[in-house]
Amino acid sequence: MFLNIKMINVFIAFWKSITFVDIIEFLGTFAFAVSGIRMASAKSLDWFGAVVVGFVTATGGGTLRDLLLGLTPFWMLSSVYIWCTIFALFFVILFRKILVRLNNTFLWFDSIGLGLFVVVGTEKALHLDYPFWVVVFMATITGVVGGIIRDTLINEIPAIFKQELYALACIFGVIIYYFLLQLNVGIVLVQIVTAVSVFVIRLIATHYKLGLPTLKNED
């Protein structure tokens, strides 16, 4: 009985310590992990390889961001991120038929992760009082570096170099975040609108093939 009460108190204390940004980071980790594992399955990697690809997809950008900001990489402070990746693996396994049949599955999860991680990167840089241009870099790094590592590991051209408005969607997200802050919008609403905006920008750009001009080799 005593142990049950103690476990309940620990759970309550843990739940109270979770912020909305933590929830965003967990959801972003799951979404990016699913996108990485989905790509790994297309390359017929085994479960271990899929977890590795999913984990680096979810944590690569945040790791580089934290190192540049002089912080301990976020995933080293809690085991929840590796468990989140393992959960993503079983999610893909359980729903593999649906995920494989729907061609846009990767795009959706990758875009969700991108939007959520832009918010996380923006928040961390702002809390350390960095100027706007540094915040833009940190948000973009958080959103895209994991995907670069993922694509490199599975021998693909990184999506940031070929897909429509991938990094620019992150930049637009930071601008939207700053703009809403100047209007004194509540912080939770700012975070939600920013994440959704990045997600929508990415989907619209992909659907209409909007992007920067490509650099071509002229004869």
JOMOKA-V402251 format. One record per run of one state. SS is the DSSP state (h for helix, s for strand, l for the rest). FROM is the first residue (numbers start at 0). TO is the last residue. If there is no record, write none. Layout:
ss:SS from:FROM to:TO
ss:SS from:FROM to:TO
This chain:
ss:l from:0 to:0
ss:h from:1 to:16
ss:l from:17 to:18
ss:h from:19 to:41
ss:l from:42 to:45
ss:h from:46 to:67
ss:l from:68 to:72
ss:h from:73 to:75
ss:l from:76 to:78
ss:h from:79 to:93
ss:l from:94 to:94
ss:h from:95 to:100
ss:l from:101 to:103
ss:h from:104 to:126
ss:l from:127 to:130
ss:h from:131 to:152
ss:l from:153 to:157
ss:h from:158 to:160
ss:l from:161 to:164
ss:h from:165 to:181
ss:l from:182 to:185
ss:h from:186 to:206
ss:l from:207 to:218
